[in-house]
Amino acid sequence: MPDAEEVFSEHPEARHVLELAHSWARVATGKQRAGQTETLRFTAAWIGFNALYSLASATQGEFDRIRSFSSRADVESLHEHLLRSNRKYSLAVEALALSPVFNHWRSEWVSITNPGRMQQVLEVCYAIRGNLVHGHKSPESERDLHLVGAAYRVILPLVIHFAKPLNFFRVAKDKRPRLGSVAGRRGGGSYARSSLNELDAALLAEFSEGLTFADLREARHRGPDASPGVYAVVYPLRHGPKFLRVGTGGWHKGKDPNVSIDELRKRWVPRSRILYFGKAGGRGESGTLHERIKHFSQFGRGSKVSHWGGRLIWQIERSEDLVVRWRPTPDDVPRRVEAGLLRRFEARYGRLPFASLSG
């Protein structure tokens, strides 16, 4: 029977892996020091978190389920509240933001560029969890223990809060509980439809679940196909907007895209989450949903591209977190579909959506 050194000579990577496994076995069976105890607690907290995001979304793939859960309006709201009121939580997020993590499972670096974005925070926590359970973190490494401890202090408050049925579920007017997030997806990421009122939900019933502008700007999220159709911009946050005197929209043909704060306040429709309807392509018109939404996003980053319509949304703080949803119209004229949506909206609210400046 070969001895250990003979085995290691044939499988040089095995020495590190087996030593790591043995270290974790000692943690599991012996007395743990502080950082190691938090690692075991993080594992337990993640099991509870796994149950929550699996219940909240029926999308395929664990990564997509976490992204779906993080896009719920109530999850974003809780994150914002904890950042303001829970010092341990805010310090944990700060610690994670200072340490980019290599996700060995997906072979990519993940980092937090905006601590206010729950999705970025949970993606880093997911990378830490993946590295931990797949043998890429050591109980003897102070950095590894520090990161796991920070992830634990982020995940635990979410589990404690959403494990309560009245927090996880929304109660409809008919008193029957329903999930705060839509189970299915047709377009990419997920948007918490529970924050839509009855009319908004009806208007967007045939639209994709959509993606935030931040998601659309990432290479791995292609967005809609190259087909004609209509699209909408939806406000996903629970609190009201903060308007910017000077937004991020580009100057097209020398024209200032900004209007006064007073004008923005007058145009805001407080009962609706729908901010804008747009169209792409159709008979006699060029452009596709993919192209128009791409140009819209580029305009919002200051580019001098042609997408003057909907420009007021770029005077909303955190406009990158607004959600874009789309609806291909292969058997209809996009202009006619858009006009119908605007008529129904105006009939209910007495005016057009916030950033739709003409009907």
Rosetta blueprint (number, residue, H / E / L):
1 M L
2 P L
3 D L
4 A H
5 E H
6 E H
7 V H
8 F H
9 S H
10 E H
11 H L
12 P H
13 E H
14 A H
15 R H
16 H H
17 V H
18 L H
19 E H
20 L H
21 A H
22 H H
23 S H
24 W H
25 A H
26 R H
27 V H
28 A H
29 T H
30 G L
31 K L
32 Q L
33 R L
34 A H
35 G H
36 Q H
37 T H
38 E H
39 T H
40 L H
41 R H
42 F H
43 T H
44 A H
45 A H
46 W H
47 I H
48 G H
49 F H
50 N H
51 A H
52 L H
53 Y H
54 S H
55 L H
56 A H
57 S L
58 A L
59 T L
60 Q L
61 G L
62 E H
63 F H
64 D H
65 R H
66 I H
67 R H
68 S H
69 F H
70 S H
71 S L
72 R L
73 A H
74 D H
75 V H
76 E H
77 S H
78 L H
79 H H
80 E H
81 H H
82 L H
83 L H
84 R H
85 S H
86 N L
87 R H
88 K H
89 Y H
90 S H
91 L H
92 A H
93 V H
94 E H
95 A H
96 L H
97 A H
98 L L
99 S L
100 P L
101 V E
102 F E
103 N E
104 H L
105 W L
106 R L
107 S L
108 E E
109 W E
110 V E
111 S L
112 I L
113 T L
114 N L
115 P L
116 G L
117 R L
118 M H
119 Q H
120 Q H
121 V H
122 L H
123 E H
124 V H
125 C H
126 Y H
127 A H
128 I H
129 R H
130 G H
131 N H
132 L H
133 V H
134 H L
135 G L
136 H L
137 K L
138 S L
139 P L
140 E L
141 S L
142 E H
143 R H
144 D H
145 L H
146 H H
147 L H
148 V H
149 G H
150 A H
151 A H
152 Y H
153 R H
154 V H
155 I H
156 L H
157 P H
158 L H
159 V H
160 I H
161 H H
162 F H
163 A L
164 K L
165 P H
166 L H
167 N H
168 F H
169 F E
170 R E
171 V E
172 A L
173 K L
174 D L
175 K L
176 R L
177 P E
178 R E
179 L E
180 G L
181 S L
182 V L
183 A L
184 G L
185 R L
186 R L
187 G L
188 G L
189 G L
190 S L
191 Y L
192 A L
193 R H
194 S H
195 S H
196 L L
197 N L
198 E H
199 L H
200 D H
201 A H
202 A H
203 L H
204 L L
205 A L
206 E L
207 F L
208 S L
209 E L
210 G L
211 L E
212 T E
213 F H
214 A H
215 D H
216 L H
217 R L
218 E L
219 A L
220 R L
221 H L
222 R L
223 G L
224 P L
225 D L
226 A L
227 S L
228 P L
229 G E
230 V E
231 Y E
232 A E
233 V E
234 V E
235 Y L
236 P L
237 L L
238 R L
239 H L
240 G L
241 P L
242 K L
243 F E
244 L L
245 R L
246 V L
247 G L
248 T L
249 G L
250 G L
251 W L
252 H E
253 K L
254 G L
255 K E
256 D L
257 P L
258 N L
259 V L
260 S L
261 I H
262 D H
263 E H
264 L H
265 R H
266 K H
267 R H
268 W L
269 V L
270 P L
271 R L
272 S L
273 R L
274 I E
275 L E
276 Y E
277 F E
278 G E
279 K E
280 A E
281 G L
282 G L
283 R L
284 G L
285 E L
286 S L
287 G L
288 T L
289 L H
290 H H
291 E H
292 R H
293 I H
294 K H
295 H H
296 F H
297 S H
298 Q H
299 F H
300 G L
301 R L
302 G L
303 S L
304 K L
305 V L
306 S L
307 H L
308 W L
309 G L
310 G L
311 R H
312 L H
313 I H
314 W H
315 Q H
316 I E
317 E L
318 R L
319 S H
320 E H
321 D H
322 L L
323 V E
324 V E
325 R E
326 W E
327 R E
328 P E
329 T L
330 P L
331 D L
332 D L
333 V L
334 P H
335 R H
336 R H
337 V H
338 E H
339 A H
340 G H
341 L H
342 L H
343 R H
344 R H
345 F H
346 E H
347 A H
348 R H
349 Y H
350 G L
351 R L
352 L L
353 P L
354 F L
355 A L
356 S L
357 L L
358 S L
359 G L
